[in-house]
Amino acid sequence: MCGISGIFSLGERAAPDVLDAMNDALAHRGPNDAGTFRQGRAALAMRRLSIIGVDNGHQPLFNETGDVAVVFNGEIYNYLALKADLLAAGHRFSTASDVETVVHLYEDHGDDFIHHLRGMFALALYDFKRDRLLLARDRSGQKPLYYARSGDLLVFGSEIKALHASGLVPKQLDPDSLRSYLTYGFVIGEHTLFEGVSKLPAGHTMVAHEGETEIRQYWDLPAPSGGSETLDGAAATIRELLEESVKKRLMSEVPLGAFLSGGIDSSAVVALMRRHLDPVQTFCVGFEDGRCDELAHARAIAELYGTRHHELVLKGCNLALLRDVNWHHDEPAGDPAAVPTFCLSHFARQRITVVLTGEGGDEVFAGYTHHRHHFRFGELDARLPGLVSPVARGVGALEGLLGPLGAAKFWKGVWIAGLPVEERHRGWYATYTDRELERLLRPETREACGNGSLSAPFRALYSRMGDRDLLDQLLYVDSKLSLADQLLMKVDKTTMAASLEARCPLLDQELVEYAAALPSSLKLTTGGGAKQVLRHALRGLVPDDVLDRPKHGFDVPLETWLLRDLEGFVEDGLLADSAPIGRYLDLGEVRTLWGRFRKRRDMRFCKQIWRLLNLAVWHEVHWPTGLLDGLGEPGARAEDPGQGLFVERSAERSTRLAS
């Protein structure tokens, strides 16, 4: 719901009048309405996707006396209870919007109002009397919020393109973030690929007042309680919390549905939706060759629960589609799943405005493969102390002897087994090794990067863990990095590109906090497998064959896309002497990587090329200035993103997307 933007002057001058340009850059996030507000040093803007209080929820919204204003992106799921309490306390409401509760809560509780909100949000609140601005982002990071300093101006928005549209924030590539993107497929932490543009971290606020800004953390994952919860008792509580979470996320004045993959998480969401909604519309995406997709699993769940099911089949991935995806992401779309999710969002938007998804289950309940591998490495190291590390170092040393093929086979296995836990965890994220990255970057780029360590974000998070056990550490870091910085950003950007709101019941605050406090033995055990307590909670609701099926990640046919659909752009955008990325990458090494991929067809090489390809597309679409003087030139953004994609439609089951 919506996109917000604005400017706050930390000096004496008034905020410049550039709100319309910033708002226009976010039109896809809110096609139903637009609003702006300017007074003195503050300027706020919003684009609205109308979902609750459709007829009278225009923003900015104000309190009764008109001295507190807010623009808000997201939903407050407990707003009816909050509104009842506020009315009883004497507050007057002028709209039916959930957002109006924010200004009244601020009147009563000051900055602590944030603790009363249950939902997903990014917001900007201006207090006229105190002449201060407060920015806030929800606990898990479901809604993004970016900011930059331009002299004495604080510029912010739901997407980076709004900051650039202001004309106040220059486009320049950040070399350290380039290393992060190439290594992990996304930029870790508070930085972005644009120098000077930062993300407000999830669970944080920023206060701008009297010429200063201060970022404060207002929420964090709780530590395990140390209680004696049984598997049956914990499962019953989780079942109850999840059902309540789904029910709360069905509030809407516009049509809603669900993304359905047929896995545990999305199947549970659909099963619980079906108890409160009839019919439920479900949507799934697959691929023409049928090798990578989940259509059959999703179709079985749809038939079981009697949903009105819609399937989308992707025939391929062309350059125009990739340009649209990268324009909406603002940063390179390093996760290949962004492409089918982008297409599915446009497809679903033809029928619904709100979609429920299964995101968050793996981070909350320990569902990833690397959770099990870390667990096993820890057990092995405990049984054979002093043996794993030297063996692992020896295997790592073989990279120079065995070449890249050896690194590809060992990097995710024994090589990283003997590293400290934070380095081992980083190794599971990485697609490029540090040595490969060193070879890939031009000397000027390496010099511009300085001495910053790619391990620093991991070490910083692990330093907070104290004496928590290994699995709790893993889940904490995954929630702060891959969930907040990659997965939820992909979901937000791809759905909002289609003016579609995504809601994530498995990230409900009460459910997340309860699961975090459970002993690790209830989530992951050698005998019980991954997501043990969640699987137990869903017995009888979700079919056993779904609960007991081994986890299978959502794969896309990258090899086919690269060698068939996108090879022409690879030749021009990656391999040619004139390729713009050659200004900060070694094109000789890029050509070597492409040769390895064509020869070996190894998935790690495939992912390496995909990240390079999206970097090249991103560069073409956004034209940042780059590392060196004169590196970039102004260029036009992609126009009409998402248009012209759908060429064949059927009533329910089979829809194809042009390649």
Secondary structure, 3 states (H helix, E strand, C coil): CCEEEEEEECCCCCCCCCHHHHHHCCHHHCECEEEEEEECCEEEEEEECCCCCCCCCCCCEECCCCCEEEEEEEEECCHHHHHHHHHHCCCCCCCCCCCHHHHHHHHHHHHHHHHHCCEEEEEEEEECCCCEEEEEECCCCCCCCEEEEECCEEEEECCHHHHHHCCCCCCCECHHHHHHHHHHCCCCCCECCECCEEECCCCEEEEEECCEEEEEECCCCCCCCCCCCCHHHHHHHHHHHHHHHHHHCCCCCCCEEEECCCCHHHHHHHHHHHCCCCCCEEEEEEECCCCCCCHHHHHHHHHHHCCEEEEEEECCCCHHHHHHHHHHHCCCCCCCCHHHHHHHHHHHHCCCCEEECCCCHHHHHCCCHHHHHHHHHHHHHHHCCCCHHHHHHHHHHCHHHHCHHHHHHHCCCHHHHCCCHHHHHHHHHCCCCHHHHHHHECHHHHHHHCCCCCCHHHHHHHHCCCCCCHHHHHHHHHHHHHHHHHHHHHHHHHHHCCCCEEECHHHCHHHHHHHHHCCHHHCCECCCECCHHHHHHHECCECHHHHHCCCCCCCCCHHHHHHHHCHHHHHHHHHCCCCHHHHCECHHHHHHHHHHHHHHCCHHHHHHHHHHHHHHHHHHHHCCCCCCCCCCCCCCCCCCCCCCCEEECCCCCCEEECC
